[in-house]
Amino acid sequence: MAEDFTSPDDVQFRFRDDETVAVPAVTVDSFIDQTNANAVRIEPGDDARDLLPHLDHIALVEVNFPAFGDGRGYSAARILREAGYEGELRAVGDVLVDQIAYMRRCGFDSFAPQKRLDEADVERALSHWPEVYQKTVDGRAPIWKLRHG
């Protein structure tokens, strides 16, 4: 199992209505070798595409951000969501307020930041830009599509 288990108590923001997954996430390598795990943790350098054949029985994917400047987790989230993953996608680690809106756009729906974030700051970050320019997995229509159909 992963040494850095994120408990449900560590989750500060969650944008889902289902029950929080409360089992430890295992590494990608361990997950591939098991049949009973339903939570996996992606570390920088892991390839999210290794999980694609198993999406139907994964309830939680944690994506670790050990440093705020490491953007590989954004790609992992997009790969999983675009492949049809509908389970919980949790950003863990060095998650900053400035990143929350972009992480949501990539498909993250829960957050367990290393340092707790100010709730009002997060709300402002999520509502600051009502219109978006790029199509992505969060379901928001880009402004060009709203203007031109």
Secondary structure, DSSP 8 states (H G I E B T S, - for coil): --SS---GGG--EE--SS----S--EEHHHHHT-SS--EEEE-TT--GGGGGGGGGG--EEEEEESSTT--HHHHHHHHHHHTT--SEEEEEES--HHHHHHHHHHT--EEEESS---HHHHHHHHHS-SSBSS--TT---BHHHHHH-
